[in-house]
Amino acid sequence: MYTPLKKIGLKSLCNKPVMFDANIFMVGIENKTSDPNCSFANMKELYLIPLFESFKEIIVHQKVYNELDEERKNFVNSYKNVTIVDENNLYGLDPKYTTIFNNIARCMDYERHMSKDQGEVYSLAYAAFHNINYFCCKEIKIDYLSNELIELKDVQVITFDIIVLLAFIYYNSRKDMSHNKALKAIYKRYCEDVIKRHKLPQTLKEYFLACQNYI
């Protein structure tokens, strides 16, 4: 089983600065009309509140923030531990930043100012340039890219399984088991890709037990 928690325990991770990608806010959005469990209100209660209340310092790039709808922006704005950052006109003026940005963009087939993948590219460039070690993302290609691109050698991707684990621990430590069934379901449904890639246990209960030494 591969997990970044082997390098840094969950409690220590939550005390480090972390950048959030837009797709963290969008889990289940494609099914929200057909499945009420995929509504933002439900997902917010299920994992976003535990996520935002557990991390000490959350960083969101302006490009990511711009991708959110008003409901999600209002949620982000309600937390004082969130900082919205931007590029600060570094591109084209700072050679180091410009190189980092261009190399990430090239690997993602991204042309500057395109809307597709904009949040990921700008966020990763910011993280690499400003030494933000942890990037919270559900995107498969970001997980791969972080292990292939030298500019991202110090940026560790926090995959969605860790978010579900954090929510599970958050509620159970408060003796609230009412979300366990739903958390087990989203682990199975939305962590399927990372379970295969990282050879994780098939169920949330097994995953929780396997992570005991890293919590």
N, C-alpha and C positions, 0 to 999 in steps of 0.2 A: 504494500500500500504506500503510495506517495502522498504526502501532505506537507505543506509548508509549516505546519504546526510542529513538525519534528525539529525545525530550525529555531522556531520561536513559539513558546506556549501561548495558548489562547488568551490568558490573562495579560501576559506581557504584550501581545499583539495589540490588544485593545488600548494600551497606553501609548502606542506609537501613532504618529500622523499617518493617515490613510487617505488616498484619493478614491472617489467613487465615480464609476462610469454610469452613463444614463441607463444602460440596460438593467442595472440593479433595481431601478424604479419601475421597470416595465414587465416584470415576470407575470405571465398569464394574460397580458393585455390582448393577445390575439383571440383569446377565448372568452373575453369578458361578457359578450352579448349572449353566448350560449350557456355559460356556466357562471352562476352568481358567486361561486367561491373564488372566481378570478377577478372580482371587482377590486378596484384600488383600495376601497375601504377595508375589505377583508385582508388583502395582502399587507396593507399598512399595519393592521392589528397583529397579523400573524408573524411577520418577520422584520418589517421596517422600523417599528418602534423599538423592539429589542436591539436592533442594529445601531440606531442612532443614539440610544441611551447607554450603549455599552462602550462605544469608542470615545476616547477622550478628545481627539482632534480630527475632524473630518474636513477634507478639502475637496471642493467641487469647482471644476474649471467653468468659466463663463460660457464656453461653447456647449458644455454639457447642460448647464442650467438653462440655456436658451432652448434646448430640445424638450424641456419638460412642459407639460400643460400647467394651467393655473393651480389645479388641485395639488399637483406634486410640488410646484414651486412654493405654495403656501405651507406645505408640510416641511420642506427644507428650511424655509424662513423661520419656522417656529423654534428652531434649535440654535442655541447660542454657541454650541461647539462646532458649528459649520462656518468655514471661511470660503467665500467665492473669490477665485483668483482669475487673472487673465495673463495674456502674453507680455504685456507691458512694452510693446513695440521692440522686442528683442530681435525678431526675425529681420535679417538683413543688416542689422547693426552689430549684433554679437556673433562672432564667427562660431563659437562653440555651440551656442543654442541653434543657430541656423543649420549647422552640420547635423546635430542630433535630430532636429525636425525633419530635414530632408531625407536622412537615412531611414527614419521610421516611416515616413510617407512613401518612400520608394518601395519598401517591403510590403506595404499595405495597398499598393497601387492607388495611392491617393494623390490628387492634385490639389494644391492649396486653394482654399475657399470653397471646395466642393462640400455639399451638405452631407453626403454619405460618408460615414466613418470619421467625420470631423471631430466629434467629441473625443473619440479614442486617440486619434493622432495628437491633438493638442494636449490632451491630458497626459499621455505618455511622455511627450516631449517636455512638458512641465515637470513631471516626476523625475525624469532622468537628469534634467538640468539642475533642479533644486534639491536633489538627493532625497526625494520622497521614496522610501523603500517599499511601500506596500500599496498596491493598486487593486481595488475591489471591482471585479468584472465577471460577467457571465459568458463573454464571447470566447468561443473556442480558439479562434485564430490569435487572440491576444495571449492566451495561455501558451500556445506554441511559440509565438514571436518572442516572448520574454526569455525563452531558453535558447534562442538562436541569434539574437541581435546583441552585439557587444555593448551598444549604448544602454541596453536594458538589463545588463548583467547583475545590477544591484537592485532591480525592481522586481519584487516578488508578487505574483498574481494571487489574490485571495479569491478563490473560486466559490461558486454558490453553495457547495456542500458545507463550507465553513460557516456561511451565514445561517443556514438552516440549523446547524449544530449549535451556534451561538444562541439562536432563538429558543431552541429546545432547552438549553441549560438555563437561559434567562427565566423562562416561565417555571420550570421545574424547581429551580432554587427558591422560587416564591411560593412553592406548593400549589401551583396552578397547572393542573394537568389537562385543562379543558381544550388546549390547542394541540395536544400530542397527536391525535389522529390526523389532523390536517397537516401538521408538519411532516409526519411520516409519509403522507400522500405527495406533498410537493417535493420531498427528497427523492422519492421514486420517479416522479413525473419530470421534474425539471433538473435533476442532477444525473439523468441517464447518461449523458455524454461524458461528464467528468468521472462518473463511476467506471466507465469503460477505459478512459484514458489513464486514470490514476490507480486503477485496480482497487477501488474502494469496496467495502462491504455493500451488499445489495439492499439492506434495510437500514433505517435510521438507528434502530436499537443496536444493531451490530456495529454500526459506525461509531456510535457513542461509546460503546464498550472498547472498541479498538483504539479510541483516542484518549483513554483515561490518563495515560502518561503525559499527554500534551495539553491538558486543560489547566 
